[in-house]
Amino acid sequence: MAALARLRVAESELPGLTQQLARILSYIDQLKEIREEPGRPPEVGATPLREDFPVPGGGKVALEENAPRVMHGYGAVPRVVGGGKS
């Protein structure tokens, strides 16, 4: 095998390499035991859905309490333009 791969291996290392190669080949033989036809994909259940129902959000009162300023019935926020100095 070493000659085919053009490797130089010391005689003292051959028994260890032979044993390692035998293990690799036994793993390859185990692959032959795997069936070739595709199996059924695992069944995945649907994501459970939660009940969806409306809740009161506070409307205009909540807007007036949380917006920095209200103009014409809409929340107004400060204008942000361009990048300032960092």
Secondary structure per residue as TSV (DSSP state, phi and psi in degrees):
chain	resnum	aa	ss	phi	psi
A	1	M	-	360.0	-43.8
A	2	A	T	-62.8	-36.6
A	3	A	T	-66.7	-39.3
A	4	L	T	-65.8	-36.5
A	5	A	T	-85.2	-2.4
A	6	R	T	58.5	45.3
A	7	L	-	-104.8	145.0
A	8	R	-	-101.5	117.7
A	9	V	-	-124.3	132.2
A	10	A	-	-68.2	146.4
A	11	E	G	-56.5	-34.3
A	12	S	G	-68.9	-23.1
A	13	E	G	-90.0	-11.7
A	14	L	H	-60.7	-44.5
A	15	P	H	-59.6	-41.3
A	16	G	H	-65.6	-43.5
A	17	L	H	-67.3	-35.5
A	18	T	H	-63.3	-42.2
A	19	Q	H	-65.1	-41.9
A	20	Q	H	-64.8	-40.8
A	21	L	H	-65.6	-38.5
A	22	A	H	-62.6	-39.8
A	23	R	H	-64.1	-42.7
A	24	I	H	-61.7	-44.0
A	25	L	H	-66.3	-33.7
A	26	S	H	-66.9	-35.3
A	27	Y	H	-65.0	-39.9
A	28	I	H	-64.4	-39.1
A	29	D	H	-62.6	-33.8
A	30	Q	H	-65.0	-29.0
A	31	L	H	-65.5	-26.0
A	32	K	T	-65.9	-21.8
A	33	E	T	-78.6	-13.0
A	34	I	S	-76.2	130.3
A	35	R	-	-67.8	148.0
A	36	E	S	-90.9	-26.3
A	37	E	S	-75.4	142.0
A	38	P	-	-66.9	143.7
A	39	G	-	-86.9	173.1
A	40	R	-	-73.9	138.8
A	41	P	-	-65.9	148.6
A	42	P	-	-62.7	139.9
A	43	E	-	-79.5	127.5
A	44	V	-	-111.4	125.6
A	45	G	-	-71.7	156.2
A	46	A	-	-68.9	151.2
A	47	T	-	-67.4	127.0
A	48	P	-	-66.4	137.7
A	49	L	-	-97.6	143.6
A	50	R	-	-92.5	157.3
A	51	E	-	-69.4	135.4
A	52	D	-	-108.8	122.2
A	53	F	-	-144.4	148.3
A	54	P	-	-73.1	147.6
A	55	V	-	-130.0	147.0
A	56	P	-	-67.5	135.0
A	57	G	-	-104.2	-7.3
A	58	G	-	98.4	-17.4
A	59	G	H	50.7	-127.7
A	60	K	H	-62.9	-36.4
A	61	V	H	-64.0	-44.3
A	62	A	H	-65.0	-39.3
A	63	L	H	-62.0	-47.1
A	64	E	H	-64.3	-31.7
A	65	E	H	-76.8	-29.5
A	66	N	H	-106.1	-25.2
A	67	A	S	-77.6	143.7
A	68	P	S	-60.6	-33.1
A	69	R	E	-156.8	147.4
A	70	V	E	-116.7	127.6
A	71	M	E	-129.4	126.5
A	72	H	T	55.3	33.3
A	73	G	T	82.9	6.3
A	74	Y	E	-120.2	151.5
A	75	G	E	-72.1	132.4
A	76	A	E	-114.0	133.7
A	77	V	-	-121.3	157.7
A	78	P	-	-62.0	144.5
A	79	R	-	-74.7	134.6
A	80	V	-	-117.6	117.8
A	81	V	-	-127.0	129.8
A	82	G	S	58.8	174.8
A	83	G	-	-92.6	125.1
A	84	G	-	-81.2	-176.8
A	85	K	-	-72.2	132.6
A	86	S	-	-92.6	360.0
